[in-house]
Amino acid sequence: DVVAILGPSGSGKTTLLRLLSGDLPPTRGSVELGETVRLGVFAQHCPPMDPDARIIDAIRDVAVKVYTPDGEMSASQMAETFLFPSGMQYQKVSSLSGGEIKRVEIASVLARGARISIFDEPEAGIDLWSFARLVETFEDIRSNTSGSLVIISHQERILSIADEIVVVADGKVRTAGPREEILPRLLKGEFTARCPAAFDVHGKAGECNG
């Protein structure tokens, strides 16, 4: 399953994911995960990667073999999936652009083969081709595995593959439901009365100043 979360800046989206991942303790109530549940987390501000590490090693450090719907995939094949050809995989992280580093970080999260993978705006800072490949990968996971994805995103292409969409504002869930119900309402601008730019699903989310 894919659950997409969106809402204006400061609405609590990242806080919610930090609670789910255990990075932030709840002030009230509790968050409970099954004993065998493994999480993979892609945060907005990941710890900096070792500049002397090679691309291939960043993925191998997580898993030498990656298990996908089509069978086993080597770390090198996983790197190729994220547009790092074999001749580039031994470059050091210090030689990469910001967008390329993001691609390595995303590949490393997916290589974990976690039961639940959490992504906080994974599209930020990557180019159009990388984003298209990322959406394809998310679609493969949704269609062919029992793993779940929780994704903060305002991109219509990601919302369109979600099974459930959650809209948050002011630290509360404003509405939630199946994509077939929520996405048409978003596209009609039904949630824009208070923060028109904040729910722009055709592009980057705006700020809510009202």
N, C-alpha and C positions, 0 to 999 in steps of 0.2 A: 504494500500500500504506500501511497505518497500523500502526505499531509502538507499543504502549503499554508503558510501564515503570512499575513500582510497587515499593514496598518501604518499610520503616520509616524514620523520620527518621534521618539520619546514615549511611544505608546506601551512599551513593555515587551516587545517581541524578543529582543536579545536577552532580557532578564528571564523570560519564560524558558528559553533554550538553556540558559545557564542553570536554571532550577532542574530541568530535565536531566542535564548531564552531570549534576552533582557538584558543579563548580561553585554554586551559590546555595547556602542553606535557606530553607523557607522560614519566614518570620512566623507563619502560622501553618498548621496542617503538616502534611508529609508528602514526600514523593517516594513511591515504592516501585522497584524494578524486580523482575524475577531473578532468581539466583543465577540462572544460566545466561541471562541477557548480557551481551557485550555491546558497548556503544562505540561508535566512531564519531568524532566531532571535528567539524571545520568551523573555526571561529573567525569573526571579522579581523581580529588581531591575534594571529597565531604567533607563538614564540619564534623569533628569528631562526632561520635555518643556518647550519654551520656553513660559512662561505667556502670552506675548503672541501666540503662534501661533494661527491659527484651525483648527478641526477639518478643514475641507476642505483647507487647506494642508498639514497633517500627512500627508495621504494623497497629495496632488499632488506633494509633494516626493519621494515614492517612485516614483510612476507616474501620469501623466495618464490613461492608459488601462490597464485591468486586463483580462487575458485569462482568460476563464472557459470552462467546458464549453459554455455557451450563447452564446458569442461575446464581443465586446468589451463592457466595462463602464466607464463613466466613473468618475472619482474620486468624484463626487457620488453615483452609484448605489451604489458600494461603501460609502460612508458610510451610505446608507439601509439597506443590508443589515444593518448593525450598529446599526439603530434610531436613526439621526440623520436626521430628516426635513430637507428642504431648508431650511426656515425656521430650523433650529438650526445648520446647518453653518458659519455665519459667526461663531458664538460663539467667544470666546477660551478656550483651554485652562484659564486661571485660573478660569473660571466653572464648571468641571465638577467632579463628584464623583469620588472615587477610582475607583469602578466604571466611570464613564463614560470616564475616562482610560484604563483598562485596555482598554476596547472600541476606542478609537482606536488604541492600540498594537497590538492583535491585527489590526485591519484593515490597518494599515500593513505588518505582516509578510506577510500574505496578498497584499497588492497587489504585492509584489515578483515574484510568479509564479516563485518559486524552485523548483528541481528537488527540493530537500529542505527542508522547513520543520520547525523544532524548537521545541517549546512546553514550557515548564516550568510545570506546574500552571496552565494558562490559565483554569481555572474559578475560581481564587481571587479573591474580591473583586468578582465580577459577580453580577447578580441572576438570578432564575430565567428570565426571558424572554430575557435576553442569552445565558445558557447554552444554552437550547434552540436559539436561532438559531446559536450557535457549533457545536453538534453537527450541525445540519443542513448547515452549510457544510463541516465535516469530511467528512460523508457524501458530499456532492457531489464533493469533491475525490477521495475514495477511489473513487467509482464511475465518474467521467467524465474523469479526467485521468491522465497518466502520472507525476504528481508523487507524492512520498512524504511522509508525516507521521511524526515521532517525537514522542510525547507522554508526558510524565510526568503521571500522573493516577491517583487512586484511585476515580474516579467510575464506577459501573457502566455508566452510559449511554455513556461514552467507551470503556470496555473492551469493550462489546458491539459496537462497530463496528470494533474492531481486527482486523487479519489475524493479527498475532503479538502475544503478551504475554510480557514479560520480567519476572521477579521477582528483585529483588536484595536482598541482606542482607550486612552486614559487608564491604562493598566487593567482593563477588563475585556473579556470576550464580548464583542458587539454582536456577532452572529457567527454561526458555523453550520456547515451542512455539506451535502454532496456537491461536487463540481457542477453538475447539471442544473442545480438550483441556484448556487451562489454566483458563478461566473457570469451568467447573463445579467444579473442584477448589478454586478460590478461594471460591466461594459455599458450599461445604461446610465451609470453615474448615480446609482441609488444611494451610495454611501458617501457622496461628496458634499453633502449640504454643509457640514461643519468645516471640512478641510478639503477643498476641491482638488488641490494638487497632490495631496497625500495618497490618493487612491488612483493615480494615473497608471493603469496596468499596461499601457502601450509603451511606456518608457521608464525612466528612473523615477523613483518616488520623490515627491516634493516635501517641503517642510510644512508643518502645521503651526500657524502663528495665532490662531483664533481660539 
